[in-house]
Amino acid sequence: MSEARLPTRRRHASRGHASSFSFIRAALAGALALAVTGLAGCSSDDELPYEERPVEQIYNRAMDYMQEGKYNPAAKEFDEVERQHPYSEWARRSMLMGAYAHYKINEYDEAILGAQRFISLHPSNKDVPYAYYLIGLSYYERISDVGRDQKMTENALNSFYELTRRFPASEYSRDARLKIDLTLDHLAGKEMEIGRYYLNRHDYIAAINRFRIVIEKYQTTTHTPEALERLTEAYLALGIKTEAQTAAAILGYNFPGSDWYEDSYALLAGQGLEPVESKDSWISKAWNSVF
């Protein structure tokens, strides 16, 4: 999983010239280039006792905590900026910094809410691309193995898609595209697991429906060769030879040296058949729609 990198501000706030602050990119250990978005608000149990303080004092203390790697108190102080000075320039900056702090302590829902709020309040801000990226990361970090529900994977995918659609030239979009490939592969893996389950139970129609999803939606993933082989197996079991031959033919043409093709070829040969593509097959049409 990637970790967000924060474009940091100068450590201490200038009292008179809020607009003079600039984002300075800093490398965090093992981190990828990123930026910040934000959320305000702790739970009522964790809120700091209300003590009215100058905004610069609260913000600078939060920044000190950030530089010390104390993200929990940093998040609370950034939230306090928004609570005490909600319409200030520092409140906007604290949204950005606070979201990152929440992300660092695995408070992903808070980070998502803050990033969404930042986008809503400041849609033209230059850090909006990172807001979308942080939302995607906050889902991405919670992707579970293929044996479990994949809602987080789908949410991460949709968030990264939104980022790349709106800001295709952003540095965050470049990394998002890599994560899109990984999430697609993960979702394909989920379909394969379910398809294998049905295949082992000899529920061939249900199995085919799952492998079909892989061919139609995820055919650029690493699971495609196996999906074609499983289709060959399932269609042969149903006696639908033309579809089985087509699946094996496409497999052989695109993955000629794979073990999956050797298995498909052996299955066909066992029934005196050879791989032959039928252009009328849904497999052929689905494949040719992408490649």
N, C-alpha and C positions, 0 to 999 in steps of 0.2 A: 504494500500500500504506500502511496505517496504521502508526504507530510507537507502541509502548507508552509510556505515561507512568507514572512511578513515584510512589506516595505515599511520600514520603521521611520518615525519622525525623529527630529532632534530630541535629545533626552529631556530637555527642560523647555517649558513653554515661555514664549515671549509675552510679556504682559500687555504690550501696546500694539503689536502688529501681528494679529492672528493670521492674516493672509500671507505672511512671510514664511510660514511653515511649508516645507516640501517633503515629499516622500523620498527616503533614501533606501536603496535596495541593500539588504544585508544578507550574507549567507548564514544560514543556520545549519548545524551539523546534519549531514545526510539529507538536506532538504532540497526541494525542487523550487524553481522560481515561482513565486506567487504574490498575492497582495491581500488586503484585509477588508472584511465587511462586518457589519455589526449588529449586535443585539443589546438591548438594555433589559435589565430586570432580573433580579434574583427571586427565589421563592421568598415568601414572607418570613419563613423561619431563618433564612440566611441573610436577610437584609442587615446592613450596618445600622446601628442606632443613628437617628437623624441628628447630625451636628453640622450646622451651616458653616461652610468653609468657602474660601475663594476658589473659583473654578480652576485657576492655574495650580493651586496647591493640590487639589484632588487629582488632576490630570497628571501632574509630575510624579506624584506618589505612585499612581498606577503604572507609569512608564518605568519607574525604578523597580517595581515588582516584576515587570516584564523582562527587564534586562537581567534580573537575578533568577529568572526562570520560575518565579512564583506566580503561576498563572491563575490560581484560584483567588488570592486576594487582589490580583490585578483586575480580574473580571468584575469583582465586586466594586472596586474603585471606579472603573469605567462606567459601570451601571449607575454609580452614585453621581457621576458627572451629569448623566441624563436626568436623574431624579431631581437634582437640585437646580440644574441649569438647562432645562429641556430645549430651549430655543437658541442656544449659543452655538458658535462655530465649534466649540470644544465638544458639544454633544454629538455633532455629526462625526467628528474624528473619533470620539469614544465608541460610537457604534461600530466603526471599522476595527478598532483595536480590541474592543470587547468581544466581538464575534470570534476573532482569532484566539483570544484567551479561552473562551468557552470551548472552542474546537480542541485546543491543546489539552484540556482536562476531560476530554471525551463527553462533553455536554453537547451532543450533536443536535438535539432538538432545539436547544437554545440558540446555537449557532445558526441553524436554518431559519428560525423565526427572525433573528436579527438581520440576517442577510436579506431575507424577503422584505423586511421593513425598510431597510436601506434602499433597496431597489425602488420601492414604492415612493419613498420620500425624496430620493435624489436620482431620478431616472437618467439624467444626463451627466452624472458624475463620472470621472474617468476611471473610478474603481469599480464601477458596476460589473464589468466582465469578471472581476474576481469574486464579486458577490455570487454570481451564478456558479462559478467554479467551487467556491466554498460550500454552497448547497450540495453540489454534486459530490464533493469529497465527503461531506458529512453523511451522505447515504452510502457512498462507496466503502467507507471504513467499516460499515456494518453488514457487508455482504456475507451471507452464510454459505455453508457448503450446499451442494446441489440436492442433498437429501431434505433440505428444509424449504420453507416458503421463500420465494425470490422477489418479494415486494420491494425490498431495499435495492436489489439489483435493477429492477425496472425503474425505480425512482432515480437512481444514479444515472442510468442510461438517458432518461428523459431530460434530466438536468444538463448533462453534457451535450446532448443534442441541441437544447435551447441555447447554450453558450456558443456552440460552433455555428449555429444558424444566425444569431444576432451579431456576433463578433468574430467572423471567420479569420481575421488577421491577428487576433489577440495572441499573445504568448501563452495564455492559459488555454486557448483553443487547441494549440499544438499538443499539449499534454492531454487535454480532454479527448482528443481523437484516439490516442493510444489507449486510454481507459475505455472508450467506447468499444474498441476491438475486444478488450478483455471481458467487458460485461456481456457482449454478444456471445462470446465463447462460453461464458458461464451459463447464460440462459439456454444455449444449445445443449450444454451438458445436462441441464435439468430435463429437457425433452428426451434426450437419449436415455437417461436413467428410467424414466417412466415407460418409454418404448420397450426397453429391455425387459422390464417387469412384465408387461403384457405379452411380449414374445415368449417368455419363459412359461407363461400360463396358457400358451397356445391361443391367446385372444388376438388373432392376427390382424383383424380390422382395426382394433384399438391401437395396436402397435404401429401399423402403417400410418395411421393418422398422426402419431407423434413423430415418426421419422420424416413424414411429409413436411411437417413444420420446419424441421431442420433444413431440408432442401429448399423450401420456398422462402424462408426468412433468414436463415443463418448459414447459407451455403459457402460463405467465405471463411468459416471457422474451421478449427482443427477436427471437428466432429463429422464433417461431411463424408469422408471416405467410409467410415463405419456406418453412417446412415444409409449410404447406397448399398453396402453389403447386406445390412439388415433388411432393406427393402427387397433385395434379391431373395433372401431367405424366406421372408414372409409371403411374398407373392408365389414362390414355388410351392410353399406349403398349401396355399389356396388353389393351386393349379392354374394361376394366371401367368402363363409363360411369357407372353409378350412384354409385360411390365417387368418381370424378373430379368429378361434378356436386356431390356433397355437400361435398367439400373446398372447391370454389370458392364454393359458397353460403355456407358458414360464414366463409370468408375475406372475401367481399363484405359480409356483414352486420356483421362485427366490425372490418374494416379497409377500408372502402369506398373511401377515397381513395388507397390504396397502389398502388405500381407492381406489386406482386405480384398484386394482384387484377386489374389490367388485363391482365397476362400470362395469368392463368388464364382470364379471360373470352375473350381472343383465342384461346386454345387450344381452348376448347369451341366457340366460334363457327366455328372452322375445320372442325369436324366437324358443324356444324348443331345444336349443343346449347346449352343454357342452364344456369346454375347452379340446381340444385334440390336441396334437402336431403332425404335419406332418413332417417327416424327410426330405421330398422333398421341403419343404417351404424354401424360401430364408431367412426367419426370423430364422428358426432353424439352417440353415447353417452358417449364420452370427454370431449367438450367440455362437454356438459351436466352431467357429474358434478362439474365445477369451477365453471362459471359458471351 
